[in-house]
Amino acid sequence: MSEDIWGYRPTAGYQQGIDLVGYKVEASDGHIGKIDKHSEDVGSSYLVVDTGVWIFGKRVLLPAGVIERIDTAAETIYVNRTKDQIKDAPEFDEGKHAGEPTYLEQFARYYGQPHM
């Protein structure tokens, strides 16, 4: 499992302090939703994506390490996962995230798997 799954890649174009809430999210094969929440915490940076009607309002967590590129002019984030990979990810649960110290580990296991 790669530790840098929780860090923004140097080539992604992320600048600390930019509010990503509301940005569109594009998977490698199309649009998947908008950013509902994001974290800049060192070692646990992530995005929470509201997929809207695409998968019936599910909110999914994406570790910062899956971000390929951030286009601040177009307010769009490009990730290196397919729509199906994101659809099959564990659903984000705000209550568990706040109350369980190991909550992010399930996402690290899921996204830490090799991808195509």
DSSP file (Angstrom, degrees, kcal/mol; ACC not computed):
  #  RESIDUE AA STRUCTURE BP1 BP2  ACC     N-H-->O    O-->H-N    N-H-->O    O-->H-N    TCO  KAPPA ALPHA  PHI   PSI    X-CA   Y-CA   Z-CA
    1    1 A M              0   0    0      0, 0.0     2,-0.4     0, 0.0   108,-0.1   0.000 360.0 360.0 360.0 129.8    0.0    0.0    0.0
    2    2 A S    >   -     0   0    0    106,-0.2     3,-1.3     1,-0.1     4,-0.1  -0.669 360.0-153.6 -86.9 127.5    1.5    3.3   -1.0
    3    3 A E  G >  S+     0   0    0     -2,-0.4     3,-1.5     1,-0.3    -1,-0.1   0.823  91.5  67.0 -67.0 -30.7    1.6    6.0    1.6
    4    4 A D  G >  S+     0   0    0      1,-0.3     3,-1.3     2,-0.2    -1,-0.3   0.407  70.6  93.2 -77.7   7.7    1.5    8.8   -1.0
    5    5 A I  G <  S+     0   0    0     -3,-1.3    60,-3.1     1,-0.2    61,-0.3   0.772  88.1  51.2 -62.5 -23.8   -2.1    7.8   -1.9
    6    6 A W  G <  S+     0   0    0     -3,-1.5    39,-2.3    58,-0.2     2,-0.4   0.331 100.0  78.9 -96.8   5.8   -3.0   10.5    0.7
    7    7 A G  S <  S-     0   0    0     -3,-1.3     2,-0.3    36,-0.1    35,-0.1  -0.893  84.5-111.0-116.7 147.2   -0.8   13.3   -0.8
    8    8 A Y        -     0   0    0     -2,-0.4    57,-0.2     1,-0.1    -2,-0.1  -0.557  40.0-115.1 -69.8 133.0   -1.3   15.5   -3.8
    9    9 A R    > > -     0   0    0     55,-0.5     3,-1.6    58,-0.3     5,-0.5  -0.420  17.1-125.0 -66.5 143.4    1.1   14.7   -6.6
   10   10 A P  G > 5S+     0   0    0      0, 0.0     3,-0.6     0, 0.0    -1,-0.1   0.827 112.1  51.7 -58.3 -30.6    3.6   17.5   -7.3
   11   11 A T  G 3 5S+     0   0    0      1,-0.2    -2,-0.0     2,-0.1    57,-0.0   0.506  87.7  83.4 -85.5  -4.0    2.4   17.3  -11.0
   12   12 A A  G < 5S-     0   0    0     -3,-1.6    58,-2.4    57,-0.1    -1,-0.2   0.741  96.2-125.1 -73.7 -22.3   -1.3   17.7  -10.1
   13   13 A G  T < 5 +     0   0    0     -3,-0.6     2,-0.3    -4,-0.4    59,-0.1   0.694  50.5 160.5  86.9  18.5   -1.2   21.4   -9.9
   14   14 A Y      < -     0   0    0     -5,-0.5     2,-0.5    58,-0.0    -1,-0.3  -0.574  21.3-165.5 -77.4 135.7   -2.6   21.6   -6.4
   15   15 A Q    >   -     0   0    0     -2,-0.3     3,-1.9     3,-0.0    -1,-0.0  -0.986  27.1-113.5-121.9 123.8   -2.0   24.8   -4.4
   16   16 A Q  T 3  S+     0   0    0     -2,-0.5     3,-0.1     1,-0.2    24,-0.0  -0.221  99.8  30.2 -55.7 138.5   -2.6   24.8   -0.7
   17   17 A G  T 3  S+     0   0    0      1,-0.3     2,-0.4     0, 0.0    -1,-0.2   0.221  82.3 129.5  97.3 -14.2   -5.5   27.1    0.3
   18   18 A I    <   -     0   0    0     -3,-1.9     2,-0.8     1,-0.1    -1,-0.3  -0.606  59.1-130.9 -75.0 130.1   -7.5   26.7   -2.9
   19   19 A D        -     0   0    0     -2,-0.4    -1,-0.1     1,-0.1    -3,-0.0  -0.738  25.1-178.1 -84.2 112.8  -11.1   25.8   -2.1
   20   20 A L    >   +     0   0    0     -2,-0.8     3,-2.3     2,-0.1    15,-0.3   0.501  38.6 124.6 -90.5  -5.1  -12.0   22.9   -4.3
   21   21 A V  T 3  S+     0   0    0      1,-0.3    15,-0.2    15,-0.1     3,-0.1  -0.350  77.4  21.9 -59.4 129.8  -15.6   22.6   -3.2
   22   22 A G  T 3  S+     0   0    0     13,-2.4    -1,-0.3     1,-0.4    14,-0.1   0.212  89.0 135.9  96.4 -14.3  -17.9   22.8   -6.2
   23   23 A Y    <   -     0   0    0     -3,-2.3    12,-2.6    11,-0.1    -1,-0.4  -0.366  58.5-114.9 -64.0 145.4  -15.2   21.7   -8.7
   24   24 A K  E     -Ab  34  76A   0     51,-2.7    53,-2.9    50,-0.2     2,-0.5  -0.504  25.4-141.3 -76.1 151.6  -16.3   19.2  -11.3
   25   25 A V  E     -Ab  33  77A   0      8,-2.8     7,-2.7    51,-0.2     8,-1.1  -0.975  12.6-165.8-121.5 127.4  -14.7   15.7  -11.2
   26   26 A E  E     -Ab  31  78A   0     51,-3.1    53,-2.6    -2,-0.5     5,-0.3  -0.951   6.0-155.5-114.3 120.6  -13.8   13.8  -14.3
   27   27 A A  E >   -A   30   0A   0      3,-3.1     3,-1.4    -2,-0.5    55,-0.2  -0.273  44.4 -90.9 -77.5 176.1  -12.9   10.1  -14.2
   28   28 A S  T 3  S+     0   0    0     53,-2.6    54,-0.2     1,-0.3     3,-0.1   0.706 129.2  36.7 -64.7 -17.0  -10.7    8.7  -16.9
   29   29 A D  T 3  S-     0   0    0     52,-0.4    -1,-0.3     1,-0.3     2,-0.2   0.075 126.7 -52.3-125.1  25.2  -13.9    7.8  -18.8
   30   30 A G  E <  S-A   27   0A   0     -3,-1.4    -3,-3.1    53,-0.0    -1,-0.3  -0.691  77.2 -29.8 135.8 176.6  -16.2   10.8  -18.1
   31   31 A H  E     +A   26   0A   0     -5,-0.3    -5,-0.2    -2,-0.2     3,-0.1  -0.349  41.5 171.1 -67.6 137.4  -17.9   13.1  -15.6
   32   32 A I  E     -     0   0A   0     -7,-2.7     2,-0.3     1,-0.4    -6,-0.2   0.564  50.1 -76.4-124.4 -13.8  -18.7   11.7  -12.1
   33   33 A G  E     -A   25   0A   0     -8,-1.1    -8,-2.8    21,-0.1    -1,-0.4  -0.996  50.7 -61.6 154.4-159.2  -19.8   14.5  -10.0
   34   34 A K  E     -AC  24  50A   0     16,-1.9    16,-3.0    -2,-0.3     2,-0.3  -0.924  48.0 -96.3-129.8 153.7  -18.7   17.6   -7.9
   35   35 A I  E     + C   0  49A   0    -12,-2.6   -13,-2.4   -15,-0.3    14,-0.2  -0.532  35.3 175.1 -70.5 127.2  -16.5   18.1   -4.9
   36   36 A D  E     -     0   0A   0     12,-3.5     2,-0.3     1,-0.4    13,-0.2   0.675  69.1  -4.9-100.9 -27.8  -18.6   18.3   -1.7
   37   37 A K  E     - C   0  48A   0     11,-1.3    11,-3.1   -17,-0.1    -1,-0.4  -0.977  61.7-166.4-162.2 152.0  -15.7   18.5    0.7
   38   38 A H  E     - C   0  47A   0     -2,-0.3     2,-0.4     9,-0.2     9,-0.2  -0.996   8.1-148.7-148.4 156.0  -11.9   18.3    0.7
   39   39 A S  E     - C   0  46A   0      7,-2.7     7,-0.7    -2,-0.3    25,-0.1  -0.954  11.6-172.1-124.3 140.1   -9.0   17.9    3.2
   40   40 A E        +     0   0    0     -2,-0.4     5,-0.2     5,-0.2     3,-0.1   0.219  39.5 142.6-108.1  10.5   -5.5   19.3    3.0
   41   41 A D    >   -     0   0    0      3,-0.4     3,-2.1     1,-0.1     2,-0.2  -0.296  60.1-111.0 -58.3 128.6   -4.3   17.4    6.1
   42   42 A V  T 3  S+     0   0    0      1,-0.3    -1,-0.1     2,-0.2   -35,-0.1  -0.417 102.4  11.3 -61.6 127.9   -0.8   16.2    5.6
   43   43 A G  T 3  S+     0   0    0    -37,-0.2    -1,-0.3    -2,-0.2   -36,-0.1   0.364 131.6  52.6  84.5  -5.5   -0.8   12.4    5.2
   44   44 A S    <   +     0   0    0     -3,-2.1    -3,-0.4   -38,-0.2     2,-0.3  -0.068  67.1 152.2-152.1  43.5   -4.6   12.2    4.8
   45   45 A S        +     0   0    0    -39,-2.3    19,-2.5    -5,-0.2    20,-0.3  -0.586  19.6 150.5 -78.4 137.6   -5.6   14.6    2.0
   46   46 A Y  E     -CD  39  63A   0     -7,-0.7    -7,-2.7    -2,-0.3     2,-0.3  -0.959  38.3-127.8-156.8 170.5   -8.7   13.6    0.2
   47   47 A L  E     -CD  38  62A   0     15,-2.6    15,-3.1    -2,-0.3     2,-0.5  -0.948  12.9-146.8-121.9 146.4  -11.8   14.8   -1.8
   48   48 A V  E     -CD  37  61A   0    -11,-3.1   -12,-3.5    -2,-0.3   -11,-1.3  -0.982  20.4-157.9-112.3 122.9  -15.4   13.8   -1.1
   49   49 A V  E     -CD  35  60A   0     11,-3.3    11,-2.2    -2,-0.5     2,-0.8  -0.870  11.9-148.0-107.1 128.4  -17.4   13.6   -4.4
   50   50 A D  E     -CD  34  59A   0    -16,-3.0   -16,-1.9    -2,-0.5     9,-0.2  -0.851  10.6-166.8 -90.2 112.9  -21.1   14.0   -4.6
   51   51 A T    >   -     0   0    0      7,-2.4     3,-1.5    -2,-0.8     4,-0.3   0.499  18.8-163.5 -82.9  -2.8  -22.0   11.8   -7.5
   52   52 A G  G > > -     0   0    0      1,-0.3     5,-5.2     6,-0.2     3,-0.6  -0.219  62.6 -17.9  58.1-141.5  -25.6   13.2   -7.7
   53   53 A V  G > 5S+     0   0    0      3,-0.3     3,-1.2     1,-0.2    -1,-0.3   0.629 118.3  87.6 -74.7 -12.2  -28.0   11.2   -9.8
   54   54 A W  G < 5S+     0   0    0     -3,-1.5    -1,-0.2     1,-0.3    -2,-0.2   0.925 114.9   7.5 -56.8 -47.4  -25.3    9.2  -11.5
   55   55 A I  G X 5S-     0   0    0     -3,-0.6     3,-0.8    -4,-0.3    -1,-0.3  -0.269 123.5 -84.8-127.9  48.4  -25.2    6.6   -8.8
   56   56 A F  T < 5S-     0   0    0     -3,-1.2    -3,-0.3     1,-0.2    -4,-0.1   0.865  85.0 -52.1  57.4  46.8  -28.2    7.8   -6.8
   57   57 A G  T 3 <S+     0   0    0     -5,-5.2    -1,-0.2     1,-0.2    -4,-0.2   0.632  85.0 162.6  75.1  14.9  -26.6   10.5   -4.7
   58   58 A K    <   -     0   0    0     -3,-0.8    -7,-2.4    -6,-0.4     2,-0.5  -0.410  29.7-144.4 -67.2 141.6  -23.7    8.4   -3.3
   59   59 A R  E     -D   50   0A   0     33,-0.3    33,-3.5    -9,-0.2     2,-0.3  -0.947  20.2-171.2-107.7 127.2  -20.8   10.3   -1.8
   60   60 A V  E     -DE  49  91A   0    -11,-2.2   -11,-3.3    -2,-0.5     2,-0.5  -0.890  18.3-131.2-120.9 150.4  -17.4    8.8   -2.3
   61   61 A L  E     -D   48   0A   0     29,-0.6   -13,-0.2    -2,-0.3    -2,-0.0  -0.843  18.2-168.0-100.1 133.1  -14.0    9.6   -0.9
   62   62 A L  E     -D   47   0A   0    -15,-3.1   -15,-2.6    -2,-0.5     5,-0.0  -0.980  21.2-129.0-120.3 119.0  -11.1    9.9   -3.3
   63   63 A P  E >   -D   46   0A   0      0, 0.0     3,-2.1     0, 0.0   -17,-0.3  -0.354  25.8-116.4 -61.2 146.7   -7.5   10.1   -1.8
   64   64 A A  G >  S+     0   0    0    -19,-2.5     3,-1.7     1,-0.3   -55,-0.5   0.768 109.1  72.5 -57.2 -26.5   -5.5   13.0   -3.1
   65   65 A G  G 3  S+     0   0    0    -60,-3.1    -1,-0.3   -20,-0.3   -59,-0.1   0.632  86.9  62.2 -67.5 -13.7   -3.1   10.6   -4.8
   66   66 A V  G <  S+     0   0    0     -3,-2.1    14,-2.8   -61,-0.3     2,-0.5   0.512  78.8 108.0 -88.1  -3.8   -5.6    9.6   -7.5
   67   67 A I  E <   +F   79   0A   0     -3,-1.7   -58,-0.3    12,-0.2    12,-0.3  -0.616  42.7 179.8 -77.6 124.2   -5.7   13.2   -8.8
   68   68 A E  E     -     0   0A   0     10,-2.8     2,-0.3    -2,-0.5    11,-0.2   0.874  66.1  -7.8 -84.2 -45.4   -4.0   13.5  -12.1
   69   69 A R  E     -F   78   0A   0      9,-1.7     9,-3.1   -56,-0.1     2,-0.5  -0.996  51.3-147.1-158.3 143.9   -4.6   17.2  -12.7
   70   70 A I  E     -F   77   0A   0    -58,-2.4     2,-0.8    -2,-0.3     7,-0.2  -0.978  10.1-163.4-116.7 122.6   -6.4   20.2  -11.3
   71   71 A D  E  >> -F   76   0A   0      5,-3.3     5,-2.1    -2,-0.5     4,-0.8  -0.860   8.1-179.1-105.7  97.3   -7.6   22.8  -13.8
   72   72 A T  T  45S+     0   0    0     -2,-0.8    -1,-0.2     1,-0.2     5,-0.0   0.822  79.6  57.4 -69.7 -30.0   -8.4   25.9  -11.7
   73   73 A A  T  45S+     0   0    0      1,-0.2    -1,-0.2    -3,-0.1    -2,-0.0   0.913 118.5  31.6 -65.3 -41.6   -9.6   27.9  -14.7
   74   74 A A  T  45S-     0   0    0      2,-0.2   -50,-0.2    -3,-0.1    -1,-0.2   0.450 105.4-128.8 -92.7  -2.1  -12.2   25.3  -15.6
   75   75 A E  T  <5 +     0   0    0     -4,-0.8   -51,-2.7     1,-0.2     2,-0.4   0.935  63.4 136.0  49.9  51.8  -12.8   24.3  -11.9
   76   76 A T  E   < -bF  24  71A   0     -5,-2.1    -5,-3.3   -53,-0.2     2,-0.5  -0.984  44.1-156.3-132.6 139.7  -12.3   20.7  -12.9
   77   77 A I  E     -bF  25  70A   0    -53,-2.9   -51,-3.1    -2,-0.4     2,-0.5  -0.964   9.7-153.9-115.8 130.9  -10.3   17.9  -11.3
   78   78 A Y  E     -bF  26  69A   0     -9,-3.1   -10,-2.8    -2,-0.5    -9,-1.7  -0.905  12.6-166.6-106.7 128.8   -9.2   14.9  -13.4
   79   79 A V  E     - F   0  67A   0    -53,-2.6   -12,-0.2    -2,-0.5     2,-0.1  -0.812  26.8-126.9-116.3 157.1   -8.6   11.6  -11.6
   80   80 A N  S    S+     0   0    0    -14,-2.8     2,-0.3    -2,-0.3   -53,-0.1  -0.149  80.2  88.3 -96.9  39.4   -6.9    8.4  -12.7
   81   81 A R  S    S-     0   0    0     -2,-0.1   -53,-2.6   -15,-0.1   -52,-0.4  -0.941  74.9-116.2-129.7 154.8   -9.8    6.0  -12.0
   82   82 A T     >  -     0   0    0     -2,-0.3     4,-2.0   -55,-0.2     5,-0.2  -0.385  30.8-107.3 -83.5 166.7  -12.7    4.9  -14.1
   83   83 A K  H  > S+     0   0    0      1,-0.2     4,-2.9     2,-0.2     5,-0.2   0.900 121.5  51.9 -59.5 -41.1  -16.3    5.7  -13.3
   84   84 A D  H  > S+     0   0    0      2,-0.2     4,-2.2     1,-0.2    -1,-0.2   0.902 106.9  52.4 -64.5 -40.6  -16.8    2.0  -12.4
   85   85 A Q  H  4 S+     0   0    0      1,-0.2     4,-0.2     2,-0.2    -1,-0.2   0.895 114.5  43.0 -61.7 -38.8  -13.9    2.0  -10.0
   86   86 A I  H >< S+     0   0    0     -4,-2.0     3,-1.1     1,-0.2    -2,-0.2   0.892 111.7  53.5 -73.7 -40.4  -15.3    5.1   -8.3
   87   87 A K  H 3< S+     0   0    0     -4,-2.9    -2,-0.2     1,-0.3    -1,-0.2   0.862 109.7  49.3 -60.9 -36.0  -18.8    3.7   -8.3
   88   88 A D  T 3< S+     0   0    0     -4,-2.2    -1,-0.3    -5,-0.2    -2,-0.2   0.474  89.3 109.5 -84.3  -2.9  -17.6    0.5   -6.6
   89   89 A A  S <  S-     0   0    0     -3,-1.1    18,-0.1    -4,-0.2     3,-0.1  -0.296  84.9 -85.8 -69.5 156.8  -15.6    2.4   -3.9
   90   90 A P        -     0   0    0      0, 0.0   -29,-0.6     0, 0.0     2,-0.2  -0.352  50.8-107.3 -60.1 144.1  -16.8    2.3   -0.3
   91   91 A E  B     -E   60   0A   0    -31,-0.1     2,-0.4    -3,-0.1   -31,-0.2  -0.502  32.7-112.3 -74.2 143.0  -19.4    5.0    0.4
   92   92 A F        -     0   0    0    -33,-3.5     2,-0.5    -2,-0.2   -33,-0.3  -0.620  30.0-167.5 -78.0 130.4  -18.3    8.0    2.5
   93   93 A D     >  -     0   0    0     -2,-0.4     4,-2.5     1,-0.1     5,-0.2  -0.944  10.2-160.9-123.4 107.0  -19.9    8.1    5.9
   94   94 A E  H  > S+     0   0    0     -2,-0.5     4,-2.0     1,-0.2     5,-0.2   0.868  90.6  52.4 -55.2 -42.6  -19.4   11.4    7.7
   95   95 A G  H  > S+     0   0    0      1,-0.2     4,-1.6     2,-0.2    -1,-0.2   0.913 112.2  43.6 -63.3 -45.2  -20.2   10.0   11.1
   96   96 A K  H  > S+     0   0    0      1,-0.2     4,-2.3     2,-0.2     7,-0.2   0.887 110.9  56.1 -67.6 -38.1  -17.8    7.1   10.9
   97   97 A H  H  < S+     0   0    0     -4,-2.5    -2,-0.2     1,-0.2    -1,-0.2   0.907 111.7  42.8 -60.2 -41.9  -15.1    9.4    9.5
   98   98 A A  H  < S+     0   0    0     -4,-2.0    -1,-0.2    -5,-0.2    -2,-0.2   0.821 123.2  36.4 -73.5 -31.1  -15.4   11.6   12.5
   99   99 A G  H  < S+     0   0    0     -4,-1.6    -2,-0.2    -5,-0.2    -1,-0.2   0.572 104.4  65.9-104.9  -9.4  -15.6    8.8   15.1
  100  100 A E    ><  -     0   0    0     -4,-2.3     3,-2.0     1,-0.1     4,-0.3  -0.930  58.2-159.5-121.7 112.4  -13.3    6.0   13.9
  101  101 A P  T 3  S+     0   0    0      0, 0.0     3,-0.3     0, 0.0    -1,-0.1   0.768  95.5  46.7 -59.5 -26.9   -9.5    6.7   13.7
  102  102 A T  T >  S+     0   0    0      1,-0.2     3,-1.5     2,-0.1     4,-0.5   0.286  78.5 110.2 -98.4  10.9   -9.0    3.8   11.3
  103  103 A Y  T X  S+     0   0    0     -3,-2.0     3,-1.0     1,-0.3     4,-0.5   0.861  72.9  55.7 -55.4 -41.2  -11.8    4.8    9.0
  104  104 A L  T >> S+     0   0    0     -3,-0.3     4,-2.1    -4,-0.3     3,-0.5   0.685  87.5  80.8 -69.0 -16.7   -9.6    5.9    6.1
  105  105 A E  H <> S+     0   0    0     -3,-1.5     4,-2.6     1,-0.2    -1,-0.2   0.860  85.9  57.0 -60.2 -36.1   -7.8    2.5    6.0
  106  106 A Q  H <> S+     0   0    0     -3,-1.0     4,-2.1    -4,-0.5    -1,-0.2   0.870 109.1  46.7 -63.6 -34.2  -10.6    0.9    3.9
  107  107 A F  H <> S+     0   0    0     -3,-0.5     4,-3.1    -4,-0.5     5,-0.3   0.881 109.7  53.1 -73.4 -38.0  -10.2    3.6    1.3
  108  108 A A  H  X S+     0   0    0     -4,-2.1     4,-1.8     1,-0.2    -2,-0.2   0.914 111.2  47.2 -61.6 -42.3   -6.4    3.2    1.3
  109  109 A R  H  < S+     0   0    0     -4,-2.6     4,-0.4     2,-0.2    -2,-0.2   0.933 115.9  44.7 -63.8 -45.5   -6.9   -0.6    0.7
  110  110 A Y  H >< S+     0   0    0     -4,-2.1     3,-0.9     1,-0.2    -2,-0.2   0.956 122.2  34.7 -65.6 -51.5   -9.4    0.0   -2.1
  111  111 A Y  H 3< S+     0   0    0     -4,-3.1    -1,-0.2     1,-0.2    -2,-0.2   0.680 107.4  68.8 -80.5 -17.0   -7.5    2.8   -3.9
  112  112 A G  T 3< S+     0   0    0     -4,-1.8    -1,-0.2    -5,-0.3    -2,-0.2   0.573  78.0 103.6 -77.3  -8.1   -4.1    1.3   -3.1
  113  113 A Q  S <  S-     0   0    0     -3,-0.9    -3,-0.0    -4,-0.4    -4,-0.0  -0.410  89.7 -91.0 -69.9 149.8   -4.8   -1.6   -5.4
  114  114 A P        -     0   0    0      0, 0.0     2,-0.3     0, 0.0    -1,-0.1  -0.313  47.9-162.5 -58.8 143.7   -3.1   -1.5   -8.8
  115  115 A H              0   0    0     -3,-0.1   -34,-0.1    -4,-0.0    -4,-0.0  -0.832 360.0 360.0-125.7 167.1   -5.2    0.2  -11.5
  116  116 A M              0   0    0     -2,-0.3   -35,-0.1   -36,-0.0    -1,-0.0   0.449 360.0 360.0 -93.1 360.0   -5.1    0.2  -15.3
